[in-house]
């Protein structure tokens, strides 16, 4: 299960270095989509995303559109 400390660690240790490698001139844009999980709503997460220019697409918590198997 993802908690807030683990989530922040993944962003800082994996996502940000990978973004710097993929877009060395800072020209790339990364988009994240979040639901309403508590680890995604942290103030610290918002600060880190703003500092590193990572965009967030906030989504609904239990949207049926996010469960494609139910469409079948």
mmCIF file as Biopython writes it, N, C-alpha, C and O atoms, coordinates in Angstrom:
data_model
#
loop_
_atom_site.group_PDB
_atom_site.id
_atom_site.type_symbol
_atom_site.label_atom_id
_atom_site.label_alt_id
_atom_site.label_comp_id
_atom_site.label_asym_id
_atom_site.label_entity_id
_atom_site.label_seq_id
_atom_site.pdbx_PDB_ins_code
_atom_site.Cartn_x
_atom_site.Cartn_y
_atom_site.Cartn_z
_atom_site.occupancy
_atom_site.B_iso_or_equiv
_atom_site.auth_seq_id
_atom_site.auth_asym_id
_atom_site.pdbx_PDB_model_num
ATOM 1   N N  . UNK A ? 1  ? 0.835   -1.179 0.000   1.0 0.0 1  A 1 
ATOM 2   C CA . UNK A ? 1  ? 0.000   0.000  0.000   1.0 0.0 1  A 1 
ATOM 3   C C  . UNK A ? 1  ? 0.883   1.247  0.000   1.0 0.0 1  A 1 
ATOM 4   O O  . UNK A ? 1  ? 1.891   1.307  0.704   1.0 0.0 1  A 1 
ATOM 5   N N  . UNK A ? 2  ? 0.498   2.219  -0.781  1.0 0.0 2  A 1 
ATOM 6   C CA . UNK A ? 2  ? 1.268   3.447  -0.900  1.0 0.0 2  A 1 
ATOM 7   C C  . UNK A ? 2  ? 0.905   4.386  0.243   1.0 0.0 2  A 1 
ATOM 8   O O  . UNK A ? 2  ? -0.268  4.685  0.469   1.0 0.0 2  A 1 
ATOM 9   N N  . UNK A ? 3  ? 1.924   4.847  0.959   1.0 0.0 3  A 1 
ATOM 10  C CA . UNK A ? 3  ? 1.696   5.877  1.961   1.0 0.0 3  A 1 
ATOM 11  C C  . UNK A ? 3  ? 2.410   7.147  1.516   1.0 0.0 3  A 1 
ATOM 12  O O  . UNK A ? 3  ? 3.116   7.154  0.507   1.0 0.0 3  A 1 
ATOM 13  N N  . UNK A ? 4  ? 2.222   8.212  2.271   1.0 0.0 4  A 1 
ATOM 14  C CA . UNK A ? 4  ? 2.752   9.507  1.837   1.0 0.0 4  A 1 
ATOM 15  C C  . UNK A ? 4  ? 4.282   9.533  1.768   1.0 0.0 4  A 1 
ATOM 16  O O  . UNK A ? 4  ? 4.853   10.114 0.845   1.0 0.0 4  A 1 
ATOM 17  N N  . UNK A ? 5  ? 4.938   8.909  2.737   1.0 0.0 5  A 1 
ATOM 18  C CA . UNK A ? 5  ? 6.408   8.896  2.717   1.0 0.0 5  A 1 
ATOM 19  C C  . UNK A ? 5  ? 6.946   8.119  1.519   1.0 0.0 5  A 1 
ATOM 20  O O  . UNK A ? 5  ? 7.900   8.546  0.870   1.0 0.0 5  A 1 
ATOM 21  N N  . UNK A ? 6  ? 6.334   6.990  1.236   1.0 0.0 6  A 1 
ATOM 22  C CA . UNK A ? 6  ? 6.764   6.171  0.096   1.0 0.0 6  A 1 
ATOM 23  C C  . UNK A ? 6  ? 6.508   6.907  -1.223  1.0 0.0 6  A 1 
ATOM 24  O O  . UNK A ? 6  ? 7.332   6.864  -2.136  1.0 0.0 6  A 1 
ATOM 25  N N  . UNK A ? 7  ? 5.370   7.576  -1.313  1.0 0.0 7  A 1 
ATOM 26  C CA . UNK A ? 7  ? 5.030   8.318  -2.534  1.0 0.0 7  A 1 
ATOM 27  C C  . UNK A ? 7  ? 6.042   9.435  -2.797  1.0 0.0 7  A 1 
ATOM 28  O O  . UNK A ? 7  ? 6.533   9.576  -3.917  1.0 0.0 7  A 1 
ATOM 29  N N  . UNK A ? 8  ? 6.352   10.225 -1.772  1.0 0.0 8  A 1 
ATOM 30  C CA . UNK A ? 8  ? 7.328   11.310 -1.913  1.0 0.0 8  A 1 
ATOM 31  C C  . UNK A ? 8  ? 8.695   10.738 -2.288  1.0 0.0 8  A 1 
ATOM 32  O O  . UNK A ? 8  ? 9.400   11.313 -3.117  1.0 0.0 8  A 1 
ATOM 33  N N  . UNK A ? 9  ? 9.071   9.616  -1.688  1.0 0.0 9  A 1 
ATOM 34  C CA . UNK A ? 9  ? 10.347  8.977  -1.996  1.0 0.0 9  A 1 
ATOM 35  C C  . UNK A ? 9  ? 10.415  8.554  -3.464  1.0 0.0 9  A 1 
ATOM 36  O O  . UNK A ? 9  ? 11.439  8.750  -4.118  1.0 0.0 9  A 1 
ATOM 37  N N  . UNK A ? 10 ? 9.338   7.980  -3.980  1.0 0.0 10 A 1 
ATOM 38  C CA . UNK A ? 10 ? 9.312   7.562  -5.389  1.0 0.0 10 A 1 
ATOM 39  C C  . UNK A ? 10 ? 9.451   8.770  -6.312  1.0 0.0 10 A 1 
ATOM 40  O O  . UNK A ? 10 ? 10.191  8.722  -7.295  1.0 0.0 10 A 1 
ATOM 41  N N  . UNK A ? 11 ? 8.754   9.832  -6.002  1.0 0.0 11 A 1 
ATOM 42  C CA . UNK A ? 11 ? 8.835   11.041 -6.837  1.0 0.0 11 A 1 
ATOM 43  C C  . UNK A ? 11 ? 10.258  11.597 -6.839  1.0 0.0 11 A 1 
ATOM 44  O O  . UNK A ? 11 ? 10.806  11.911 -7.895  1.0 0.0 11 A 1 
ATOM 45  N N  . UNK A ? 12 ? 10.856  11.718 -5.641  1.0 0.0 12 A 1 
ATOM 46  C CA . UNK A ? 12 ? 12.188  12.321 -5.548  1.0 0.0 12 A 1 
ATOM 47  C C  . UNK A ? 12 ? 13.300  11.418 -6.055  1.0 0.0 12 A 1 
ATOM 48  O O  . UNK A ? 12 ? 14.272  11.908 -6.631  1.0 0.0 12 A 1 
ATOM 49  N N  . UNK A ? 13 ? 13.180  10.110 -5.854  1.0 0.0 13 A 1 
ATOM 50  C CA . UNK A ? 13 ? 14.277  9.215  -6.224  1.0 0.0 13 A 1 
ATOM 51  C C  . UNK A ? 13 ? 14.157  8.628  -7.627  1.0 0.0 13 A 1 
ATOM 52  O O  . UNK A ? 13 ? 15.160  8.195  -8.195  1.0 0.0 13 A 1 
ATOM 53  N N  . UNK A ? 14 ? 12.967  8.604  -8.191  1.0 0.0 14 A 1 
ATOM 54  C CA . UNK A ? 14 ? 12.775  8.000  -9.521  1.0 0.0 14 A 1 
ATOM 55  C C  . UNK A ? 14 ? 12.292  8.999  -10.569 1.0 0.0 14 A 1 
ATOM 56  O O  . UNK A ? 14 ? 12.925  9.165  -11.612 1.0 0.0 14 A 1 
ATOM 57  N N  . UNK A ? 15 ? 11.181  9.657  -10.294 1.0 0.0 15 A 1 
ATOM 58  C CA . UNK A ? 15 ? 10.536  10.483 -11.319 1.0 0.0 15 A 1 
ATOM 59  C C  . UNK A ? 15 ? 11.375  11.709 -11.680 1.0 0.0 15 A 1 
ATOM 60  O O  . UNK A ? 15 ? 11.598  11.977 -12.861 1.0 0.0 15 A 1 
ATOM 61  N N  . UNK A ? 16 ? 11.833  12.440 -10.698 1.0 0.0 16 A 1 
ATOM 62  C CA . UNK A ? 16 ? 12.583  13.671 -10.974 1.0 0.0 16 A 1 
ATOM 63  C C  . UNK A ? 16 ? 13.910  13.382 -11.681 1.0 0.0 16 A 1 
ATOM 64  O O  . UNK A ? 16 ? 14.227  14.063 -12.655 1.0 0.0 16 A 1 
ATOM 65  N N  . UNK A ? 17 ? 14.703  12.392 -11.226 1.0 0.0 17 A 1 
ATOM 66  C CA . UNK A ? 17 ? 15.923  12.077 -11.986 1.0 0.0 17 A 1 
ATOM 67  C C  . UNK A ? 17 ? 15.630  11.597 -13.419 1.0 0.0 17 A 1 
ATOM 68  O O  . UNK A ? 17 ? 16.355  11.941 -14.352 1.0 0.0 17 A 1 
ATOM 69  N N  . UNK A ? 18 ? 14.562  10.799 -13.586 1.0 0.0 18 A 1 
ATOM 70  C CA . UNK A ? 18 ? 14.208  10.341 -14.928 1.0 0.0 18 A 1 
ATOM 71  C C  . UNK A ? 18 ? 13.775  11.497 -15.819 1.0 0.0 18 A 1 
ATOM 72  O O  . UNK A ? 18 ? 14.082  11.512 -17.011 1.0 0.0 18 A 1 
ATOM 73  N N  . UNK A ? 19 ? 13.065  12.463 -15.251 1.0 0.0 19 A 1 
ATOM 74  C CA . UNK A ? 19 ? 12.669  13.636 -16.028 1.0 0.0 19 A 1 
ATOM 75  C C  . UNK A ? 19 ? 13.901  14.414 -16.471 1.0 0.0 19 A 1 
ATOM 76  O O  . UNK A ? 19 ? 13.975  14.862 -17.615 1.0 0.0 19 A 1 
ATOM 77  N N  . UNK A ? 20 ? 14.869  14.577 -15.568 1.0 0.0 20 A 1 
ATOM 78  C CA . UNK A ? 20 ? 16.093  15.306 -15.904 1.0 0.0 20 A 1 
ATOM 79  C C  . UNK A ? 20 ? 16.890  14.584 -16.985 1.0 0.0 20 A 1 
ATOM 80  O O  . UNK A ? 20 ? 17.516  15.226 -17.828 1.0 0.0 20 A 1 
ATOM 81  N N  . UNK A ? 21 ? 16.869  13.251 -16.962 1.0 0.0 21 A 1 
ATOM 82  C CA . UNK A ? 21 ? 17.565  12.468 -17.981 1.0 0.0 21 A 1 
ATOM 83  C C  . UNK A ? 21 ? 16.853  12.560 -19.328 1.0 0.0 21 A 1 
ATOM 84  O O  . UNK A ? 21 ? 17.492  12.744 -20.364 1.0 0.0 21 A 1 
ATOM 85  N N  . UNK A ? 22 ? 15.537  12.433 -19.307 1.0 0.0 22 A 1 
ATOM 86  C CA . UNK A ? 22 ? 14.761  12.449 -20.551 1.0 0.0 22 A 1 
ATOM 87  C C  . UNK A ? 22 ? 14.687  13.845 -21.171 1.0 0.0 22 A 1 
ATOM 88  O O  . UNK A ? 22 ? 14.673  13.991 -22.393 1.0 0.0 22 A 1 
ATOM 89  N N  . UNK A ? 23 ? 14.641  14.864 -20.318 1.0 0.0 23 A 1 
ATOM 90  C CA . UNK A ? 23 ? 14.507  16.241 -20.791 1.0 0.0 23 A 1 
ATOM 91  C C  . UNK A ? 23 ? 15.592  17.117 -20.155 1.0 0.0 23 A 1 
ATOM 92  O O  . UNK A ? 23 ? 15.294  17.913 -19.265 1.0 0.0 23 A 1 
ATOM 93  N N  . UNK A ? 24 ? 16.843  16.980 -20.597 1.0 0.0 24 A 1 
ATOM 94  C CA . UNK A ? 24 ? 17.937  17.726 -19.970 1.0 0.0 24 A 1 
ATOM 95  C C  . UNK A ? 24 ? 17.805  19.240 -20.098 1.0 0.0 24 A 1 
ATOM 96  O O  . UNK A ? 24 ? 18.359  19.975 -19.281 1.0 0.0 24 A 1 
ATOM 97  N N  . UNK A ? 25 ? 17.090  19.710 -21.095 1.0 0.0 25 A 1 
ATOM 98  C CA . UNK A ? 25 ? 16.920  21.157 -21.261 1.0 0.0 25 A 1 
ATOM 99  C C  . UNK A ? 25 ? 15.670  21.681 -20.553 1.0 0.0 25 A 1 
ATOM 100 O O  . UNK A ? 25 ? 15.273  22.829 -20.751 1.0 0.0 25 A 1 
ATOM 101 N N  . UNK A ? 26 ? 15.059  20.842 -19.737 1.0 0.0 26 A 1 
ATOM 102 C CA . UNK A ? 26 ? 13.845  21.182 -18.974 1.0 0.0 26 A 1 
ATOM 103 C C  . UNK A ? 26 ? 12.661  21.502 -19.874 1.0 0.0 26 A 1 
ATOM 104 O O  . UNK A ? 26 ? 11.740  22.198 -19.446 1.0 0.0 26 A 1 
ATOM 105 N N  . UNK A ? 27 ? 12.665  21.020 -21.091 1.0 0.0 27 A 1 
ATOM 106 C CA . UNK A ? 27 ? 11.575  21.323 -22.017 1.0 0.0 27 A 1 
ATOM 107 C C  . UNK A ? 27 ? 10.425  20.336 -21.975 1.0 0.0 27 A 1 
ATOM 108 O O  . UNK A ? 27 ? 9.390   20.579 -22.596 1.0 0.0 27 A 1 
ATOM 109 N N  . UNK A ? 28 ? 10.575  19.241 -21.269 1.0 0.0 28 A 1 
ATOM 110 C CA . UNK A ? 28 ? 9.528   18.227 -21.252 1.0 0.0 28 A 1 
ATOM 111 C C  . UNK A ? 28 ? 8.467   18.495 -20.206 1.0 0.0 28 A 1 
ATOM 112 O O  . UNK A ? 28 ? 8.688   19.203 -19.224 1.0 0.0 28 A 1 
ATOM 113 N N  . UNK A ? 29 ? 7.312   17.907 -20.448 1.0 0.0 29 A 1 
ATOM 114 C CA . UNK A ? 29 ? 6.196   18.056 -19.518 1.0 0.0 29 A 1 
ATOM 115 C C  . UNK A ? 29 ? 5.744   16.669 -19.092 1.0 0.0 29 A 1 
ATOM 116 O O  . UNK A ? 29 ? 5.490   15.801 -19.927 1.0 0.0 29 A 1 
ATOM 117 N N  . UNK A ? 30 ? 5.648   16.472 -17.789 1.0 0.0 30 A 1 
ATOM 118 C CA . UNK A ? 30 ? 5.108   15.229 -17.239 1.0 0.0 30 A 1 
ATOM 119 C C  . UNK A ? 30 ? 3.758   15.525 -16.619 1.0 0.0 30 A 1 
ATOM 120 O O  . UNK A ? 30 ? 3.595   16.526 -15.920 1.0 0.0 30 A 1 
ATOM 121 N N  . UNK A ? 31 ? 2.794   14.659 -16.871 1.0 0.0 31 A 1 
ATOM 122 C CA . UNK A ? 31 ? 1.469   14.802 -16.280 1.0 0.0 31 A 1 
ATOM 123 C C  . UNK A ? 31 ? 1.195   13.605 -15.392 1.0 0.0 31 A 1 
ATOM 124 O O  . UNK A ? 31 ? 1.472   12.467 -15.769 1.0 0.0 31 A 1 
ATOM 125 N N  . UNK A ? 32 ? 0.655   13.859 -14.225 1.0 0.0 32 A 1 
ATOM 126 C CA . UNK A ? 32 ? 0.253   12.816 -13.298 1.0 0.0 32 A 1 
ATOM 127 C C  . UNK A ? 32 ? -1.243  12.908 -13.101 1.0 0.0 32 A 1 
ATOM 128 O O  . UNK A ? 32 ? -1.800  14.002 -13.012 1.0 0.0 32 A 1 
ATOM 129 N N  . UNK A ? 33 ? -1.891  11.764 -13.033 1.0 0.0 33 A 1 
ATOM 130 C CA . UNK A ? 33 ? -3.306  11.762 -12.699 1.0 0.0 33 A 1 
ATOM 131 C C  . UNK A ? 33 ? -3.468  11.110 -11.344 1.0 0.0 33 A 1 
ATOM 132 O O  . UNK A ? 33 ? -2.978  10.006 -11.103 1.0 0.0 33 A 1 
ATOM 133 N N  . UNK A ? 34 ? -4.159  11.805 -10.467 1.0 0.0 34 A 1 
ATOM 134 C CA . UNK A ? 34 ? -4.375  11.327 -9.106  1.0 0.0 34 A 1 
ATOM 135 C C  . UNK A ? 34 ? -5.847  11.137 -8.838  1.0 0.0 34 A 1 
ATOM 136 O O  . UNK A ? 34 ? -6.701  11.792 -9.436  1.0 0.0 34 A 1 
ATOM 137 N N  . UNK A ? 35 ? -6.126  10.226 -7.924  1.0 0.0 35 A 1 
ATOM 138 C CA . UNK A ? 35 ? -7.481  10.119 -7.409  1.0 0.0 35 A 1 
ATOM 139 C C  . UNK A ? 35 ? -7.506  10.792 -6.037  1.0 0.0 35 A 1 
ATOM 140 O O  . UNK A ? 35 ? -6.670  11.655 -5.771  1.0 0.0 35 A 1 
ATOM 141 N N  . UNK A ? 36 ? -8.410  10.435 -5.189  1.0 0.0 36 A 1 
ATOM 142 C CA . UNK A ? 36 ? -8.535  11.113 -3.900  1.0 0.0 36 A 1 
ATOM 143 C C  . UNK A ? 36 ? -7.829  10.381 -2.765  1.0 0.0 36 A 1 
ATOM 144 O O  . UNK A ? 36 ? -8.183  10.563 -1.601  1.0 0.0 36 A 1 
ATOM 145 N N  . UNK A ? 37 ? -6.844  9.562  -3.085  1.0 0.0 37 A 1 
ATOM 146 C CA . UNK A ? 37 ? -6.087  8.853  -2.055  1.0 0.0 37 A 1 
ATOM 147 C C  . UNK A ? 37 ? -5.354  9.868  -1.173  1.0 0.0 37 A 1 
ATOM 148 O O  . UNK A ? 37 ? -4.865  10.880 -1.674  1.0 0.0 37 A 1 
ATOM 149 N N  . UNK A ? 38 ? -5.276  9.605  0.129   1.0 0.0 38 A 1 
ATOM 150 C CA . UNK A ? 38 ? -4.654  10.563 1.049   1.0 0.0 38 A 1 
ATOM 151 C C  . UNK A ? 38 ? -3.210  10.928 0.701   1.0 0.0 38 A 1 
ATOM 152 O O  . UNK A ? 38 ? -2.808  12.076 0.890   1.0 0.0 38 A 1 
ATOM 153 N N  . UNK A ? 39 ? -2.427  9.979  0.198   1.0 0.0 39 A 1 
ATOM 154 C CA . UNK A ? 39 ? -1.018  10.288 -0.093  1.0 0.0 39 A 1 
ATOM 155 C C  . UNK A ? 39 ? -0.873  11.276 -1.243  1.0 0.0 39 A 1 
ATOM 156 O O  . UNK A ? 39 ? 0.176   11.908 -1.375  1.0 0.0 39 A 1 
ATOM 157 N N  . UNK A ? 40 ? -1.896  11.426 -2.077  1.0 0.0 40 A 1 
ATOM 158 C CA . UNK A ? 40 ? -1.829  12.356 -3.197  1.0 0.0 40 A 1 
ATOM 159 C C  . UNK A ? 40 ? -2.223  13.781 -2.801  1.0 0.0 40 A 1 
ATOM 160 O O  . UNK A ? 40 ? -1.983  14.722 -3.557  1.0 0.0 40 A 1 
ATOM 161 N N  . UNK A ? 41 ? -2.826  13.943 -1.624  1.0 0.0 41 A 1 
ATOM 162 C CA . UNK A ? 41 ? -3.327  15.252 -1.223  1.0 0.0 41 A 1 
ATOM 163 C C  . UNK A ? 41 ? -2.396  15.999 -0.283  1.0 0.0 41 A 1 
ATOM 164 O O  . UNK A ? 41 ? -2.802  17.007 0.296   1.0 0.0 41 A 1 
ATOM 165 N N  . UNK A ? 42 ? -1.205  15.557 -0.118  1.0 0.0 42 A 1 
ATOM 166 C CA . UNK A ? 42 ? -0.251  16.185 0.801   1.0 0.0 42 A 1 
ATOM 167 C C  . UNK A ? 42 ? 0.168   17.577 0.335   1.0 0.0 42 A 1 
ATOM 168 O O  . UNK A ? 42 ? 0.311   17.816 -0.864  1.0 0.0 42 A 1 
ATOM 169 N N  . UNK A ? 43 ? 0.360   18.481 1.270   1.0 0.0 43 A 1 
ATOM 170 C CA . UNK A ? 43 ? 0.899   19.800 0.934   1.0 0.0 43 A 1 
ATOM 171 C C  . UNK A ? 43 ? 2.336   19.665 0.434   1.0 0.0 43 A 1 
ATOM 172 O O  . UNK A ? 43 ? 2.752   20.393 -0.468  1.0 0.0 43 A 1 
ATOM 173 N N  . UNK A ? 44 ? 3.093   18.734 1.017   1.0 0.0 44 A 1 
ATOM 174 C CA . UNK A ? 44 ? 4.474   18.516 0.594   1.0 0.0 44 A 1 
ATOM 175 C C  . UNK A ? 44 ? 4.528   18.071 -0.866  1.0 0.0 44 A 1 
ATOM 176 O O  . UNK A ? 44 ? 5.412   18.495 -1.611  1.0 0.0 44 A 1 
ATOM 177 N N  . UNK A ? 45 ? 3.591   17.222 -1.276  1.0 0.0 45 A 1 
ATOM 178 C CA . UNK A ? 45 ? 3.537   16.767 -2.673  1.0 0.0 45 A 1 
ATOM 179 C C  . UNK A ? 45 ? 3.309   17.956 -3.589  1.0 0.0 45 A 1 
ATOM 180 O O  . UNK A ? 45 ? 3.944   18.056 -4.638  1.0 0.0 45 A 1 
ATOM 181 N N  . UNK A ? 46 ? 2.424   18.849 -3.216  1.0 0.0 46 A 1 
ATOM 182 C CA . UNK A ? 46 ? 2.144   20.019 -4.052  1.0 0.0 46 A 1 
ATOM 183 C C  . UNK A ? 46 ? 3.378   20.909 -4.175  1.0 0.0 46 A 1 
ATOM 184 O O  . UNK A ? 46 ? 3.652   21.450 -5.246  1.0 0.0 46 A 1 
ATOM 185 N N  . UNK A ? 47 ? 4.115   21.058 -3.087  1.0 0.0 47 A 1 
ATOM 186 C CA . UNK A ? 47 ? 5.337   21.871 -3.103  1.0 0.0 47 A 1 
ATOM 187 C C  . UNK A ? 47 ? 6.388   21.266 -4.027  1.0 0.0 47 A 1 
ATOM 188 O O  . UNK A ? 47 ? 7.002   21.976 -4.825  1.0 0.0 47 A 1 
ATOM 189 N N  . UNK A ? 48 ? 6.594   19.956 -3.920  1.0 0.0 48 A 1 
ATOM 190 C CA . UNK A ? 48 ? 7.585   19.271 -4.761  1.0 0.0 48 A 1 
ATOM 191 C C  . UNK A ? 48 ? 7.195   19.345 -6.225  1.0 0.0 48 A 1 
ATOM 192 O O  . UNK A ? 48 ? 8.040   19.616 -7.077  1.0 0.0 48 A 1 
ATOM 193 N N  . UNK A ? 49 ? 5.919   19.108 -6.530  1.0 0.0 49 A 1 
ATOM 194 C CA . UNK A ? 49 ? 5.476   19.160 -7.918  1.0 0.0 49 A 1 
ATOM 195 C C  . UNK A ? 49 ? 5.640   20.562 -8.492  1.0 0.0 49 A 1 
ATOM 196 O O  . UNK A ? 49 ? 6.045   20.717 -9.644  1.0 0.0 49 A 1 
ATOM 197 N N  . UNK A ? 50 ? 5.332   21.571 -7.709  1.0 0.0 50 A 1 
ATOM 198 C CA . UNK A ? 50 ? 5.478   22.946 -8.188  1.0 0.0 50 A 1 
ATOM 199 C C  . UNK A ? 50 ? 6.943   23.284 -8.416  1.0 0.0 50 A 1 
ATOM 200 O O  . UNK A ? 50 ? 7.291   23.895 -9.426  1.0 0.0 50 A 1 
ATOM 201 N N  . UNK A ? 51 ? 7.798   22.893 -7.489  1.0 0.0 51 A 1 
ATOM 202 C CA . UNK A ? 51 ? 9.234   23.173 -7.585  1.0 0.0 51 A 1 
ATOM 203 C C  . UNK A ? 51 ? 9.840   22.552 -8.843  1.0 0.0 51 A 1 
ATOM 204 O O  . UNK A ? 51 ? 10.678  23.171 -9.497  1.0 0.0 51 A 1 
ATOM 205 N N  . UNK A ? 52 ? 9.422   21.336 -9.182  1.0 0.0 52 A 1 
ATOM 206 C CA . UNK A ? 52 ? 9.996   20.621 -10.331 1.0 0.0 52 A 1 
ATOM 207 C C  . UNK A ? 52 ? 9.132   20.707 -11.581 1.0 0.0 52 A 1 
ATOM 208 O O  . UNK A ? 52 ? 9.392   20.016 -12.567 1.0 0.0 52 A 1 
ATOM 209 N N  . UNK A ? 53 ? 8.117   21.542 -11.544 1.0 0.0 53 A 1 
ATOM 210 C CA . UNK A ? 53 ? 7.239   21.788 -12.690 1.0 0.0 53 A 1 
ATOM 211 C C  . UNK A ? 53 ? 6.602   20.505 -13.220 1.0 0.0 53 A 1 
ATOM 212 O O  . UNK A ? 53 ? 6.646   20.221 -14.418 1.0 0.0 53 A 1 
ATOM 213 N N  . UNK A ? 54 ? 6.016   19.745 -12.317 1.0 0.0 54 A 1 
ATOM 214 C CA . UNK A ? 54 ? 5.270   18.544 -12.674 1.0 0.0 54 A 1 
ATOM 215 C C  . UNK A ? 54 ? 3.788   18.880 -12.596 1.0 0.0 54 A 1 
ATOM 216 O O  . UNK A ? 54 ? 3.324   19.404 -11.583 1.0 0.0 54 A 1 
ATOM 217 N N  . UNK A ? 55 ? 3.046   18.586 -13.648 1.0 0.0 55 A 1 
ATOM 218 C CA . UNK A ? 55 ? 1.622   18.906 -13.697 1.0 0.0 55 A 1 
ATOM 219 C C  . UNK A ? 55 ? 0.795   17.747 -13.157 1.0 0.0 55 A 1 
ATOM 220 O O  . UNK A ? 55 ? 1.154   16.581 -13.325 1.0 0.0 55 A 1 
ATOM 221 N N  . UNK A ? 56 ? -0.302  18.077 -12.514 1.0 0.0 56 A 1 
ATOM 222 C CA . UNK A ? 56 ? -1.186  17.063 -11.947 1.0 0.0 56 A 1 
ATOM 223 C C  . UNK A ? 56 ? -2.571  17.213 -12.540 1.0 0.0 56 A 1 
ATOM 224 O O  . UNK A ? 56 ? -3.132  18.308 -12.579 1.0 0.0 56 A 1 
ATOM 225 N N  . UNK A ? 57 ? -3.118  16.095 -13.004 1.0 0.0 57 A 1 
ATOM 226 C CA . UNK A ? 57 ? -4.495  16.047 -13.464 1.0 0.0 57 A 1 
ATOM 227 C C  . UNK A ? 57 ? -5.291  15.340 -12.373 1.0 0.0 57 A 1 
ATOM 228 O O  . UNK A ? 57 ? -5.291  14.111 -12.300 1.0 0.0 57 A 1 
ATOM 229 N N  . UNK A ? 58 ? -5.962  16.103 -11.534 1.0 0.0 58 A 1 
ATOM 230 C CA . UNK A ? 58 ? -6.726  15.504 -10.450 1.0 0.0 58 A 1 
ATOM 231 C C  . UNK A ? 58 ? -7.981  14.855 -11.014 1.0 0.0 58 A 1 
ATOM 232 O O  . UNK A ? 58 ? -8.655  15.413 -11.880 1.0 0.0 58 A 1 
ATOM 233 N N  . UNK A ? 59 ? -8.276  13.680 -10.510 1.0 0.0 59 A 1 
ATOM 234 C CA . UNK A ? 59 ? -9.438  12.945 -10.978 1.0 0.0 59 A 1 
ATOM 235 C C  . UNK A ? 59 ? -10.344 12.560 -9.837  1.0 0.0 59 A 1 
ATOM 236 O O  . UNK A ? 59 ? -9.963  12.669 -8.672  1.0 0.0 59 A 1 
ATOM 237 N N  . UNK A ? 60 ? -11.528 12.115 -10.156 1.0 0.0 60 A 1 
ATOM 238 C CA . UNK A ? 60 ? -12.465 11.698 -9.122  1.0 0.0 60 A 1 
ATOM 239 C C  . UNK A ? 60 ? -12.015 10.405 -8.452  1.0 0.0 60 A 1 
ATOM 240 O O  . UNK A ? 60 ? -11.310 9.598  -9.059  1.0 0.0 60 A 1 
ATOM 241 N N  . UNK A ? 61 ? -12.421 10.212 -7.210  1.0 0.0 61 A 1 
ATOM 242 C CA . UNK A ? 61 ? -11.990 9.069  -6.424  1.0 0.0 61 A 1 
ATOM 243 C C  . UNK A ? 61 ? -12.427 7.727  -6.959  1.0 0.0 61 A 1 
ATOM 244 O O  . UNK A ? 61 ? -11.605 6.815  -7.048  1.0 0.0 61 A 1 
ATOM 245 N N  . UNK A ? 62 ? -13.679 7.567  -7.317  1.0 0.0 62 A 1 
ATOM 246 C CA . UNK A ? 62 ? -14.203 6.276  -7.776  1.0 0.0 62 A 1 
ATOM 247 C C  . UNK A ? 62 ? -14.920 6.430  -9.101  1.0 0.0 62 A 1 
ATOM 248 O O  . UNK A ? 62 ? -16.055 5.979  -9.257  1.0 0.0 62 A 1 
ATOM 249 N N  . UNK A ? 63 ? -14.281 7.045  -10.025 1.0 0.0 63 A 1 
ATOM 250 C CA . UNK A ? 63 ? -14.899 7.278  -11.321 1.0 0.0 63 A 1 
ATOM 251 C C  . UNK A ? 63 ? -15.052 5.967  -12.080 1.0 0.0 63 A 1 
ATOM 252 O O  . UNK A ? 63 ? -14.093 5.202  -12.180 1.0 0.0 63 A 1 
ATOM 253 N N  . UNK A ? 64 ? -16.248 5.690  -12.621 1.0 0.0 64 A 1 
ATOM 254 C CA . UNK A ? 64 ? -16.419 4.478  -13.431 1.0 0.0 64 A 1 
ATOM 255 C C  . UNK A ? 64 ? -15.579 4.518  -14.704 1.0 0.0 64 A 1 
ATOM 256 O O  . UNK A ? 64 ? -15.287 3.473  -15.285 1.0 0.0 64 A 1 
ATOM 257 N N  . UNK A ? 65 ? -15.189 5.714  -15.142 1.0 0.0 65 A 1 
ATOM 258 C CA . UNK A ? 65 ? -14.370 5.827  -16.341 1.0 0.0 65 A 1 
ATOM 259 C C  . UNK A ? 65 ? -12.969 5.273  -16.111 1.0 0.0 65 A 1 
ATOM 260 O O  . UNK A ? 65 ? -12.280 4.928  -17.071 1.0 0.0 65 A 1 
ATOM 261 N N  . UNK A ? 66 ? -12.537 5.181  -14.853 1.0 0.0 66 A 1 
ATOM 262 C CA . UNK A ? 66 ? -11.209 4.681  -14.538 1.0 0.0 66 A 1 
ATOM 263 C C  . UNK A ? 66 ? -11.192 3.168  -14.325 1.0 0.0 66 A 1 
ATOM 264 O O  . UNK A ? 66 ? -10.150 2.600  -13.998 1.0 0.0 66 A 1 
ATOM 265 N N  . UNK A ? 67 ? -12.327 2.522  -14.507 1.0 0.0 67 A 1 
ATOM 266 C CA . UNK A ? 67 ? -12.419 1.077  -14.324 1.0 0.0 67 A 1 
ATOM 267 C C  . UNK A ? 67 ? -12.892 0.448  -15.643 1.0 0.0 67 A 1 
ATOM 268 O O  . UNK A ? 67 ? -14.070 0.119  -15.786 1.0 0.0 67 A 1 
ATOM 269 N N  . UNK A ? 68 ? -11.986 0.283  -16.591 1.0 0.0 68 A 1 
ATOM 270 C CA . UNK A ? 68 ? -12.397 -0.191 -17.927 1.0 0.0 68 A 1 
ATOM 271 C C  . UNK A ? 68 ? -12.969 -1.592 -17.921 1.0 0.0 68 A 1 
ATOM 272 O O  . UNK A ? 68 ? -13.745 -1.919 -18.819 1.0 0.0 68 A 1 
ATOM 273 N N  . UNK A ? 69 ? -12.634 -2.429 -16.972 1.0 0.0 69 A 1 
ATOM 274 C CA . UNK A ? 69 ? -13.168 -3.792 -16.964 1.0 0.0 69 A 1 
ATOM 275 C C  . UNK A ? 69 ? -14.670 -3.798 -16.765 1.0 0.0 69 A 1 
ATOM 276 O O  . UNK A ? 69 ? -15.350 -4.710 -17.235 1.0 0.0 69 A 1 
ATOM 277 N N  . UNK A ? 70 ? -15.203 -2.792 -16.073 1.0 0.0 70 A 1 
ATOM 278 C CA . UNK A ? 70 ? -16.642 -2.725 -15.850 1.0 0.0 70 A 1 
ATOM 279 C C  . UNK A ? 70 ? -17.393 -2.427 -17.132 1.0 0.0 70 A 1 
ATOM 280 O O  . UNK A ? 70 ? -18.582 -2.732 -17.229 1.0 0.0 70 A 1 
ATOM 281 N N  . UNK A ? 71 ? -16.740 -1.846 -18.107 1.0 0.0 71 A 1 
ATOM 282 C CA . UNK A ? 71 ? -17.373 -1.550 -19.394 1.0 0.0 71 A 1 
ATOM 283 C C  . UNK A ? 71 ? -17.661 -2.841 -20.160 1.0 0.0 71 A 1 
ATOM 284 O O  . UNK A ? 71 ? -18.582 -2.892 -20.974 1.0 0.0 71 A 1 
ATOM 285 N N  . UNK A ? 72 ? -16.872 -3.878 -19.897 1.0 0.0 72 A 1 
ATOM 286 C CA . UNK A ? 72 ? -17.058 -5.147 -20.600 1.0 0.0 72 A 1 
ATOM 287 C C  . UNK A ? 72 ? -18.256 -5.878 -20.033 1.0 0.0 72 A 1 
ATOM 288 O O  . UNK A ? 72 ? -18.584 -6.973 -20.490 1.0 0.0 72 A 1 
#
